Amino acid sequence: MKWVTRSHVHVDRVACPWLISRFIDSEAEFLFVPKSEVNRVAKETGAIPFDAPGVELGHHDGKCSFETIIERYGLTDRALLRLAKIVHSADVRADRNADPIAPGLEALAIGFSLRFPDDLENLDRQFGVYDALYAWCRLQVAGEG
């Protein structure tokens, strides 16, 4: 499937493609366009829009797009839910410091964006960060159980 979102990826627009490709659609193709073009490109290509204003898989009820996607696809993995708290805190300004890991994820997102302004290259480089963070989350929730 094709998926479309706003260009110039940051926390949620890296976390969501990672989530989609790892847990929902291993053949996902991501398109990055200006915010004003998301709906038009979605209609023209049949791509599923995410993390853009007014789309189903966007911010709703205080949740970031990563959390919305987890709910929409019924993902219940406890490590993903832990990761969702980190992503939420790094992405939602009002909750920026709600999780102690979030400032580090925000710093990494900024650093990767400065080093790799091309959105697809940025994803490629950051997916390893999310793989490692997910592994850490798995360890954390295993210790709770």
C-alpha positions in Angstrom: 0.0 0.0 0.0 1.0 3.6 -0.4 0.9 5.9 2.6 1.2 9.7 2.4 2.1 12.4 4.9 3.7 15.8 5.2 7.2 16.3 4.2 10.1 17.3 6.5 9.7 14.4 8.9 10.0 14.7 12.6 9.2 12.4 15.6 5.7 11.3 14.7 6.4 11.2 10.9 9.3 8.8 11.5 7.6 6.7 14.2 4.5 6.2 12.1 6.3 4.8 9.1 8.4 2.6 11.4 5.2 1.3 13.0 3.5 0.8 9.7 6.3 -1.0 8.0 7.2 -3.2 11.1 3.6 -4.1 12.2 1.0 -3.3 9.6 2.4 -3.2 6.0 5.8 -4.7 5.3 5.6 -3.6 1.7 4.6 0.0 2.6 5.6 2.8 0.2 5.8 6.3 1.8 5.1 9.5 0.0 6.1 12.9 1.5 4.4 16.0 0.2 3.7 19.6 1.3 0.9 19.7 4.0 -1.5 21.4 1.5 -1.1 18.4 -0.9 -1.7 15.5 1.4 -5.4 15.1 0.7 -5.0 15.6 -3.1 -2.2 13.1 -3.4 -4.1 10.6 -1.3 -7.1 10.9 -3.6 -5.0 10.7 -6.8 -2.8 7.8 -5.7 -5.1 5.9 -3.3 -2.5 6.4 -0.6 -3.5 6.3 3.1 -2.9 9.7 4.7 -1.4 9.9 8.1 -0.1 12.6 10.5 -1.8 15.4 8.7 -4.6 17.8 9.7 -8.1 16.3 9.3 -7.1 12.8 8.5 -8.3 9.6 10.3 -4.7 8.6 11.2 -3.8 11.9 12.7 -3.8 13.6 16.1 -7.2 13.1 17.8 -8.4 13.5 21.4 -4.9 14.5 22.6 -3.2 11.5 21.0 -0.5 11.7 18.4 -0.7 9.9 15.1 1.4 7.0 16.3 -1.1 6.3 19.1 -4.0 6.7 16.7 -2.5 4.1 14.3 -1.9 1.7 17.1 -5.6 2.0 18.1 -7.0 1.8 14.6 -5.1 -1.4 13.8 -5.7 -3.0 17.2 -2.1 -3.4 18.2 -1.8 -4.4 21.8 1.9 -5.3 22.2 2.9 -3.8 25.6 6.3 -2.7 24.3 4.6 -0.8 21.5 2.3 0.8 24.1 5.4 1.8 26.1 7.0 3.2 22.9 3.8 5.1 22.2 4.2 7.0 25.5 7.7 8.1 24.5 6.6 9.1 21.0 3.6 11.0 22.4 5.7 12.9 24.9 8.4 13.8 22.3 5.7 14.9 19.7 2.9 16.6 21.7 4.1 20.0 23.0 1.7 20.0 25.9 3.2 16.7 27.2 6.8 17.3 26.1 8.3 16.3 29.4 5.8 13.6 30.5 8.3 10.8 29.7 12.0 10.9 30.6 13.1 9.3 27.4 11.2 11.8 25.2 13.7 14.7 25.2 16.4 12.3 23.8 14.1 11.1 21.1 13.3 14.8 20.2 17.0 15.6 20.1 17.7 12.7 17.8 14.8 13.7 15.5 16.2 17.2 15.2 19.8 15.9 14.6 18.7 13.4 12.0 16.7 16.1 10.2 19.7 18.4 10.0 22.0 15.6 8.8 19.5 14.0 6.4 17.0 16.5 5.0 15.7 14.0 2.4 12.7 12.3 4.1 13.2 8.8 2.8 16.9 8.8 3.7 16.0 10.2 7.1 13.6 7.3 7.6 16.2 4.8 6.5 18.7 6.2 9.0 16.2 6.5 11.9 14.5 3.1 11.7 17.5 1.6 13.5 16.9 4.0 16.3 13.3 2.9 16.6 14.3 -0.8 16.4 16.7 -0.3 19.3 14.2 1.8 21.3 11.5 -0.9 20.7 14.0 -3.6 21.9 14.6 -1.5 25.1 10.8 -1.1 25.6 10.4 -4.9 25.3 13.0 -5.3 28.0 11.2 -2.8 30.2 7.8 -4.3 29.9 9.2 -7.8 30.4 10.6 -6.6 33.8 7.1 -5.4 34.8 5.4 -8.7 34.2 
